[in-house]
């Protein structure tokens, strides 16, 4: 399988991206929301196989001091094939000169991100409007 990484939304098919999200259970993403969050992102990586989007990731950054990586997602049917690793390598290469890179991970994927040199924060804090996400990700 030949995987290519694209870096801009001009090459994006929003319906394919929504299908990637849905394949992992994230079903609230609409084409409009996907377009909004990816266009607002500083760095994007769209993984394509045979011209079809099968995974992606994005980051927001000031380009100097801080960046945050979000939404590293690979279609369920393509997981375990190194695609998320390609996406992460691309994002981190684009952010290589940024002093501090944060990442929000879904529960259970922390070990995957450790291989890229990421570690848990001592002082990280957050707020979730969704009570279910708040219960899942925030400590008391």
C-alpha positions as CSV (number, residue, x, y, z in Angstrom):
1,X,0.0,0.0,0.0
2,X,1.4,3.4,-1.0
3,X,0.6,6.1,1.5
4,X,1.1,9.8,0.7
5,X,0.8,12.7,3.1
6,X,-0.9,15.9,1.9
7,X,-0.5,19.2,3.7
8,X,-3.5,21.4,2.7
9,X,-7.2,21.4,2.6
10,X,-7.3,21.9,-1.2
11,X,-6.6,18.2,-1.4
12,X,-9.3,17.2,1.2
13,X,-12.5,15.4,0.7
14,X,-14.6,16.3,3.7
15,X,-16.9,13.3,3.3
16,X,-14.0,11.0,3.4
17,X,-12.7,12.7,6.5
18,X,-16.1,12.4,8.2
19,X,-16.0,8.7,7.3
20,X,-12.6,8.3,9.0
21,X,-14.0,10.0,12.2
22,X,-17.1,7.8,12.1
23,X,-15.1,4.6,11.7
24,X,-13.6,5.2,15.2
25,X,-16.9,6.2,16.8
26,X,-16.6,10.0,16.4
27,X,-20.0,10.6,14.8
28,X,-20.7,14.2,15.7
29,X,-18.3,15.6,13.1
30,X,-20.1,17.3,10.2
31,X,-18.4,18.4,7.0
32,X,-18.7,22.0,8.1
33,X,-17.1,21.4,11.5
34,X,-14.3,19.4,9.9
35,X,-13.6,22.2,7.4
36,X,-13.7,24.8,10.2
37,X,-11.2,23.1,12.5
38,X,-8.8,22.0,9.8
39,X,-8.7,25.4,8.1
40,X,-8.0,27.0,11.5
41,X,-5.1,24.6,12.1
42,X,-1.5,25.7,11.5
43,X,-0.3,22.3,10.3
44,X,-2.3,19.4,8.8
45,X,-1.4,15.9,7.5
46,X,-3.8,14.0,5.4
47,X,-2.9,10.4,4.8
48,X,-4.1,9.1,1.4
49,X,-4.1,5.6,-0.1
50,X,-5.1,5.2,-3.7
51,X,-6.2,8.9,-3.7
52,X,-8.6,8.4,-0.7
53,X,-8.2,9.9,2.8
54,X,-7.6,7.2,5.3
55,X,-6.2,9.2,8.2
56,X,-5.1,12.7,9.3
57,X,-3.8,14.8,12.1
58,X,-3.6,18.6,12.7
59,X,-1.8,21.0,15.0
60,X,-2.3,24.6,16.1
61,X,0.8,26.7,16.8
62,X,2.2,30.1,17.2
63,X,5.2,28.9,15.2
64,X,7.7,29.7,18.0
65,X,6.8,28.8,21.5
66,X,3.8,26.5,21.6
67,X,1.8,24.0,19.6
68,X,-0.9,21.5,20.3
69,X,-1.6,18.4,18.2
70,X,-5.2,17.2,17.8
71,X,-7.2,14.6,15.9
72,X,-4.6,12.0,14.9
73,X,-7.1,9.6,13.5
74,X,-6.8,6.6,11.2
75,X,-9.7,4.8,9.6
76,X,-10.5,1.7,11.5
77,X,-9.8,-0.5,8.5
78,X,-6.3,0.9,8.1
79,X,-5.1,0.8,11.7
80,X,-2.0,-1.1,12.7
81,X,-0.3,-0.3,9.4
82,X,2.0,2.5,10.5
83,X,-0.2,5.3,9.2
84,X,-0.5,7.1,12.5
85,X,3.2,7.0,12.8
86,X,3.6,8.7,9.4
87,X,1.1,11.4,10.4
88,X,2.9,12.0,13.7
89,X,6.3,12.1,12.1
90,X,5.0,14.7,9.6
91,X,3.4,16.9,12.2
92,X,6.4,16.8,14.5
93,X,8.8,17.5,11.6
94,X,6.7,20.6,10.7
95,X,6.8,21.6,14.4
96,X,10.5,20.8,14.9
97,X,11.5,24.4,15.8
98,X,8.6,25.0,18.2
99,X,9.8,25.0,21.8
100,X,6.8,23.2,23.4
101,X,4.5,20.7,21.7
102,X,1.4,19.4,23.6
103,X,-0.9,16.6,22.5
104,X,-4.3,15.5,23.7
105,X,-4.7,11.8,23.4
106,X,-7.7,9.6,23.7
107,X,-7.5,7.3,26.7
108,X,-5.5,4.2,26.0
109,X,-3.2,5.6,23.3
110,X,-0.6,7.2,25.6
111,X,2.0,4.5,24.9
112,X,1.8,5.1,21.2
113,X,2.7,8.8,21.7
114,X,5.6,8.1,24.1
115,X,7.6,6.6,21.2
116,X,7.7,10.2,19.8
117,X,9.2,11.6,23.0
118,X,5.9,12.9,24.4
119,X,5.4,12.5,28.2
120,X,2.5,13.3,30.6
121,X,2.3,16.8,31.9
122,X,2.6,17.6,35.6
123,X,0.6,20.8,35.3
124,X,-1.7,20.3,32.3
125,X,-5.3,21.4,32.9
126,X,-8.4,21.5,30.8
127,X,-12.1,22.3,30.6
128,X,-14.7,20.2,28.8
129,X,-18.2,21.5,28.1
130,X,-19.4,17.9,27.5
131,X,-19.9,16.2,30.9
132,X,-19.0,12.7,29.6
133,X,-15.6,14.0,28.3
134,X,-15.1,15.8,31.5
135,X,-15.6,12.6,33.5
136,X,-13.3,10.7,31.1
137,X,-10.4,13.1,30.9
138,X,-10.3,15.4,33.9
139,X,-9.1,14.6,37.4
140,X,-10.9,16.0,40.4
